[in-house]
Amino acid sequence: MSRYTKKVQVALTEEQYRDLSSIAAREHKKIGVVVREALEQTCFAAQQRQRIRQAASELLELAKTADAAPPADYQKWEEEYSRLKWAGHGSDE
């Protein structure tokens, strides 16, 4: 779960606040949660889609290189990857 550390203040009309409170109550959520979800669905959705497109594009480019061939033995590759990934963790360096 994300840790929310930044605050934003926004002024609403009485009607907007009443409607927002009603939505939050109906969905059994806090007002802040409803606002965050609305921002994610409207403002941040396009940005997230762009990040996904960029990552997919980079993966497709990577797949074109000779080094990106799938491993002959995936299980051995995964063991080696895990060993290298965790090498040095827990040491007193």
N, C-alpha and C positions, 0 to 999 in steps of 0.2 A: 504494500500500500504506500502511496506517495505521502510524503510528509509536507504539509502545507505550511510555508513559512512567510509568505508574502500576503499582505492585505491590500484590498482595493476598496475604496469607498465610493459609493454611487448614490445619488439622490433620486428618489422616485416620487411620483405623485401619490396621493392617498389611494387612488384607485389602482395604480400599478402595484403598490405594496399589498393592498388587500387581495388582488388577483394572485400575486406571487405567494402570499401566505396561504391562500386557498389551494393552490396547486401543491404546495409543500405538504399541507395537511392531508390532502386527498391521496398523495403518493407516500405518506408516512415518512417523509424526509425533512431534514432541516432546510431552511431557506438557502443557506450557503451551498448545500449539495445541489439543489435545483439550479442555482445560478451557475455553478461550475459545469454541470451537465449541459446546460444550454450553451455555454461558451464552447465547450468541446464539440457539440454538434453543429454549431454555426461557424464560429471564428476559426477554430483549430482543426476542423475536419479536413479542409482543403490543404492545409499545411502538412498534416499527417499523410494524406494521400500522396503529396509531392515527395515526402521523405521515402515512402514505400516505393514509388516509381523510381526514384534515384537509386535506392538500394537494389532493386530488381535489375535495373540497367547495369549497375556495377557488377552484379553477380553474373549477368549474361556476358559481359566483357571478360570477366575473369575466366569463365568457362571456355573462352576461345583460346586461352593460352595452353601450352603443352603441359605446364605444371598442374593444371586443374583436372587432370584425368582422375577418375575415381580410383580408389585404392583396390588392388587385386584382392586383398583379404581385409575386409572392413573391420572385422573383430580385432585383428592385430593392429591395424591402423588406429582404432579407437583406444586400445590399451596404451600404445605409444603416445598418442595425443594426450591422454589423461596423465600419463607419467610426466611428460614435459610440462603440461599445464600446471601441475601441482609441485613440480620440482622447486625446492627451496622454501616452500610454505612450512611454517612451523619451526624453521631454524632460528637460531639466536643471532642472526646477522644484524 
